[in-house]
Amino acid sequence: MTTHPHFGPPPVKAEIPAPLKWAGIIISAVLTMGISGAAAWGVKTLNDLQLTVTRIDERQQQDTTGKQVDELKARVAALESYHRERTGR
């Protein structure tokens, strides 16, 4: 046998027990579902973030700042004239 190993008995194959195989299948399925769920959550979160940024951008695009600045300038001018009149007496 030592001179012709191919005539010897076949090598012993390690047999994996059935419960261990089922446990591996279940664990891999749970991990697959978890990773898929995390990916779906990430896509949804990024989509919501994009919508929020778009809304913020639309609000900033509106020309209300010019009106607000003009209103503030008028208020400051009124306050300054009021104080000039009071100190001028």
C-alpha positions in Angstrom: 0.0 0.0 0.0 2.8 2.4 0.7 4.1 1.9 -2.9 0.6 2.3 -4.5 -1.5 4.7 -2.4 -4.2 4.9 -5.0 -5.1 1.3 -4.3 -5.7 2.0 -0.6 -9.0 2.8 1.1 -10.6 6.2 0.2 -9.8 9.1 2.5 -12.4 9.6 5.2 -14.6 12.5 4.5 -15.7 14.7 7.4 -19.5 14.6 7.7 -21.2 17.8 8.9 -24.1 17.0 11.2 -27.6 18.0 9.8 -28.5 20.3 12.8 -25.3 22.2 12.2 -26.1 22.6 8.5 -29.6 23.9 9.3 -28.1 26.3 11.9 -25.8 27.6 9.2 -28.6 28.0 6.7 -30.8 29.9 9.3 -27.9 32.2 10.4 -27.0 33.0 6.8 -30.7 33.8 6.0 -30.9 36.1 9.0 -27.7 37.9 8.1 -28.9 38.3 4.5 -32.2 39.8 5.7 -30.4 42.1 8.1 -28.0 43.4 5.5 -30.9 43.8 3.0 -32.9 45.7 5.6 -30.0 47.9 6.5 -29.5 48.7 2.8 -33.1 49.6 2.3 -33.1 51.7 5.4 -30.0 53.6 4.1 -31.6 54.2 0.8 -34.8 55.5 2.4 -32.9 57.7 4.8 -30.8 59.2 2.0 -33.9 59.8 -0.1 -35.6 61.6 2.8 -32.5 63.7 3.4 -32.4 64.7 -0.3 -36.1 65.8 -0.1 -35.4 67.8 3.1 -32.4 69.5 1.5 -34.5 70.3 -1.6 -37.2 71.9 0.6 -34.6 73.9 2.5 -33.1 75.1 -0.8 -36.5 76.1 -2.2 -37.2 78.1 1.0 -33.8 79.8 0.7 -34.4 80.6 -3.0 -37.5 82.7 -2.2 -36.8 86.4 -2.2 -38.0 87.2 1.3 -34.6 88.3 2.6 -34.6 91.5 0.5 -38.0 92.4 2.0 -36.8 91.6 5.5 -33.6 93.7 5.1 -35.6 96.7 3.8 -38.0 96.3 6.8 -35.1 96.2 9.2 -33.5 99.2 7.6 -36.7 101.2 8.0 -37.0 100.1 11.6 -33.4 101.1 12.4 -33.9 104.5 10.6 -37.0 105.1 12.7 -35.2 104.2 15.9 -32.2 106.4 15.0 -34.4 109.4 14.2 -36.3 108.9 17.5 -33.1 108.9 19.4 -31.8 112.0 17.5 -34.9 113.8 18.4 -34.7 112.9 22.1 -31.0 113.9 22.4 -31.6 117.0 20.4 -33.9 118.5 23.1 
